[in-house]
Structure formats: structure tokens, C-alpha cells
Amino acid sequence: MKQKRIKTPTLLQMEAVECGAAALGIILSYYGRIVPLEELRVSCGVSRDGSKASNLVKAARRYGMQAKGYKKSLANLKKLHPPFIVFWNFNHFLVVEGFSKKIVFLNDPAAGPRRVTSEEFDQGYTGVVLVIEPGPEFKKGGQKPSVTFALWLRLKGSIPAITYCIIVGFLLVFPGLVIPVFNQIFVDNVLVESRTDWLRPLILAMAITVLLQGVLTLLQLRYLRQLKIKLSVGMSSQFLWHILRLPARFYAQRFAGEISNRVKLNDKVADVLSGQLATTVINSVMVIFYALVMFAYDGVLTVIAIVFALVNVLTLQWLARKRVDSYMQLALDRGKAAGVAIAGLQGIESVKASATESDFFARWSGYYAKAVNGQQKLEVANQVLGVLPPLLTSLTSMLILAVGGLRVMEGSLSIGMLVAFQSLMNSFQKPVNQLVRFGSTLQELDGDLNRLDDVLGNPIDPQLTEGLAQTTHSPNRPQDPVAAQRGDQAESDSFPTLQVCLQGHVELRNITFGYSRIDRPLIENFNLTLKPGQRVALVGGSGSGKSTIAKIVTGLYQPWSGEILFDGIPKQQIPRSVLTNSLAIVEQEIFLFGGTVRDNLTLWDKTVPLSEIVRSCQDAAIHEVIQALPGGYEAQLMEGAGNLSGGQRQR
């Protein structure tokens, strides 16, 4: 039996390993359960290796769904009722929306809705399908992310400035309404009736009106500029501060370059909030004012103007989903292309040593070509929105002129009233076109806000929240850097002793840890005791968890269960400042910042005396090497310390 094609919501993965979680989110959203992607990552057990089909089934059942996995041929697959998830090319999950005679309709977490031929689908289909449907315990719920609500949350602290700009904007409505009246008086009274004595006061009134309009516009733009700077600085600093306080596992699945590119998105959001948003609120009211005044002149002509304005708005709505999906995918592709480029340049020595320049270029060009193709796809819709408003404006003016001329000949309007109506109509269409442009901007901003909230939706490192006074963070409540620093100080003040460093006794009790909560743990019931001065070497195969244990001890990873004690005190009760003074880790990959040797050793802490730096370097047997550099401890290091050897960087 032929199944009817259905349409599912779009939920794009932020990273390649999240395709399974995003596919499950699409199915849940289709049935009315909205679940954030960051929650789905945890539910599906997304790790650095992705997620398995069995994990998706387990996660779906937790949400009250009936989920089963099957091995089906393509012919039997077409008998299933969509939507369902298929495993594609042995490395990707897709949602199938339906079949036609030669086309398969897909919702791809990596690219959004798309269609492929039956032959192409048959080549990529692995035979694995997950059928997920609502069960007896399924409950609808959740809230779809709202662009308007997300913007409001970022604007709450700037209400007075926005209110001022809106009030000034309303005052600007007055000149827009008065100037058409002046035009009518000039035509009907000065020109037609030859009342030349009205000319001087009329010109004076028009000059005062134009001057008032200029002064009000200047005041509005000045406050909007100040508001933009305030929002941009505030949002960017809070965003970067939140990134720095995220746990290490957040970065294990993401390109550093792609994440850094998201910081720039705050400037774009600030630009919209400080400019287009305020003027849009004003324009919404102005449209109503102008429409009422136009009705007072002539109802027939007003209906014509409103009909063409509605065509403008409906066209924007018709293109809405296509533009939102295209822009979200374009933003992700651009970010990944930038991330791949940065990662390749950082590891240029490995690229050259293995003679893989062409392979690296092919990988980057693949991402870049995908971004260019996405840009071209988006431009098709943008061109429609770019051409339509001026076209409709011209058609409206022509129709108003023709119908208005007939109304003048009938005696329903005077020539001055027709001229005034034309002026009012131009004033009416200007805010309408601005509203359409703002709607277009909101569609593009939807993807940017999703990328920002993908970061802000992740909870900060538990080590940094311990001691804070019930301080939590979500995309609805940005973390305040100053408040966080006060919390760290409060934590230190509550420590029962005055010790600055630990004595060196370390004990791990029944530590269990893994990269996916759904899979078996990598480390289970691990115990270890180290006395001060004692050394231990962990031996095992690659991937057995040796480095992971070191990262658990230093706090980079949090164990699922078990306890870590330093000097007999649980780690949670020790201030972070004491831990950082007592623990150090030398990783396999060493990264040093561009700057002086001293800055890298002290991390820009000017209070550390040079004598302590020298003593530490002597203990690490690196003092003589530093002294041999031009400038000694003030010698400039390249980014990554390329002018030092690997062993020197580690020391």
C-alpha cells in the first residue's frame, strides 16, 4: 500500500557525531514532544564515537515511545508508515518522510529536508531501520525555541534605552503624517485657488517639520549606537566566559575554530536588537496609523495598498522554512570549513611530514564547496524577497494612480487629496517593506541563535559550580563573570584550613567512568592509592583508559561514581584554588600561547616573582634553555611554541 508523504520538523546536528540524537529529536518533535538537542545528546549516550542504533532505541523508550530495530529490504521498507530512521552509508542516521515513484523524501540531520532518487537511496541504505511510534506512556510536551523569546531574554537589561528609542520613533510618526497634509494644502489651496499668502507660512511649517524630523532621527540613532555597543560587549563577554567554564568533554566533539566563530554571532544579534528590532516595533504601529489616515482619504485606494502589502508578507511566510533551514545549514558549513582550516594549519607539521597537503585541501574544499552550494541555494530565495517589494511598490503606485485618477474625475477626490494619498501610501509601504526585511532577518537569525544556545545550553563544569550560591546557567540566564569570581572566592573562604597546597596523598575509591552513560563504562571500580613522593606508571593498550584516569584525577573528567580524596579530604570539599596549586598535568599534546616565556609560565599573572619562576624552571631542567633564548624569560614564543622542541615544550 502506498504511503502518503509526511513532513517532519527540522533539527540540525551541530557535530557529525550527533546525527542519531538529532534524528530521534525529529521523530519526537513530529509527534509533539520537543526535546533540546543538548538533552538528546545525553539520552542517546553520544560520545566521541557517536551513538549506536541500540542507544537510540533505549532513549526513545525513555520518552514513552515504542521503538524497535529491523533489518528490511528496500521493498519492505516502503510498506512502513513514515517517519522512521534509517542507517545510511554505515555512518549516518536519516529520517525518511515518504516515497514517491522515483523519489525518496528525507529529513537529514546534517542538511535538512532533501530528496534523493530511489537508486541513490538504495546505494546508501544499509538495511537497518528504526521504527519509533508513540506508546501508552508517551506524553506531548516541551516548547519549540522561539526567536522572539530568545531576543527578549538578551534585551531584558536594556529596556529603558529601547523604550526611549521607541518613544522617539513614535514622535517621528508626526512628521510623516503632517507632510502629506502640507502637500494637499499646497496643491488644493496654493496652486488651484491661488492663495499665495499661504505659501510663506506653509513653507515655514514644512521647514520646521523637516528640522524636527532630523533632530529626532539623530537622537534615536545615537542611543541605538550606544545600545549596540553595550549589547555586543555584554553578550560576547558572557558567551566567551561561559565557553571557558564548560567541562573538557564539551570540546572533545567540536572544532575549536567553529566554536570560536560563534563568538562573532553575538555582534550580529546585538545589531538586530539595537537597530532593526526597535524600528520594527515602531513600524508596526506606524503601519496602523498610516492605514487609518489613508482610509479617511479613500477606502478603495487603501484596500488596494493593503492587498499588495499582504502579498509581500505572505510571500515571506511561504519562503520561511526553506530560508531558515538553508541559513542554518549554511552557518554550520561555514563554521566547519573554518574549523577544518584552523585545525589543519595548527597541525601543519604533521600534514607536511605525511605529504597529505592535497588530502587536507580536498577535505577543506569539500566543506567549503558545501557552504558555497548552500549560499547559492539561499540566494535563490533571497532574490525573490529582494525583487518582490520594489516590484509590488511600483505596481501599487501605478494602480493607485490609475484608480485615483478615475476617482478624481468622478469627484470623489480632489487633486490635492490624490497627491496626499500618494505620499501617505509611500510612507505606508516603507514600514511594510522594513517589516518584510526584518522578518527575513529573523529567519536568518534563528540559525545563529540556535548555534549560540547550543553552547549556552550546556551546564558549566561542576567543579566551578561548587560553592556558588545556587547559581545556574541556561540560555535563558547568562552567567555573570564577576558573580562567578565572587563565588570562587566564597568557596575558598569556606575551606576549613589555611593550607595553600596539598601534601600529596591521593586515593581513588571505586572510580567508574565512561564516555557514554548508555554503554558499559570504560573504567569500572578502579582503586588507587598514592603516598607523597610515590610514583606510579599505568600500563595498558591504546584506548584502555590510562590518560582518562589522569584526567579524572585532575578534574578534567567527572567520574560516574566513586570518590577521589586528597590528603584524606573529598575532592568536592577542597577549594579549586588549592587544587590548581597542587595538581599539574603534562599532556601528550602541548600547546603554548603566542607571547613571552614568562607569560606562558605564569599565565599572565604579574604577581608571580621571577625568583619563583626561575626555581621552577631549574627543577624542570629548562632554565638554561630559556636563558639561551634571545631575551631569556622575556623571549617571544610563536603560537604553539614552534621555536622549541617537543621535549622543551613539555618541560
Beta strands, then each sheet from edge to edge (+ up, - down):
strand 1: 65-71
strand 2: 84-88
strand 3: 92-99
strand 4: 103-108
strand 5: 112-117
strand 6: 125-134
strand 7: 506-513
strand 8: 523-530
strand 9: 561-566
strand 10: 569-570
strand 11: 595-596
strand 12: 636-637
sheet 1: 1+ 6- 2+ 3- 4+ 5-
sheet 2: 8+ 7- 9+ 10-
sheet 3: 11+ 12-
end
